[in-house]
């Protein structure tokens, strides 16, 4: 994996953990389909 992808994943992980509650709601919506 290149550095750009690692950077994107790190930013995404931080964004998700910062918004863990809304992220879990989105996961529940996705899983409900």
C-alpha positions as CSV (number, residue, x, y, z in Angstrom):
1,X,0.0,0.0,0.0
2,X,1.4,3.4,-0.9
3,X,1.8,6.3,1.4
4,X,-1.2,8.2,0.0
5,X,-3.5,5.3,0.7
6,X,-2.1,4.9,4.3
7,X,-2.6,8.6,4.9
8,X,-6.2,8.4,3.6
9,X,-7.0,5.4,5.8
10,X,-5.5,7.2,8.8
11,X,-7.6,10.3,8.2
12,X,-10.7,8.1,7.7
13,X,-10.0,6.2,10.9
14,X,-9.7,9.4,12.9
15,X,-12.9,10.8,11.3
16,X,-14.8,7.6,12.1
17,X,-13.6,7.4,15.7
18,X,-14.4,11.1,16.2
19,X,-17.9,10.4,14.9
20,X,-18.2,6.9,16.3
21,X,-21.8,7.3,17.2
22,X,-23.0,8.4,13.8
23,X,-20.6,5.9,12.2
24,X,-22.3,3.0,14.1
25,X,-25.7,4.3,13.1
26,X,-24.6,4.2,9.4
27,X,-23.3,0.7,9.9
28,X,-26.7,-0.4,11.3
29,X,-28.4,1.2,8.4
30,X,-26.1,-0.6,5.9
31,X,-26.5,-3.9,7.8
32,X,-30.3,-3.6,7.8
33,X,-30.4,-3.9,4.0
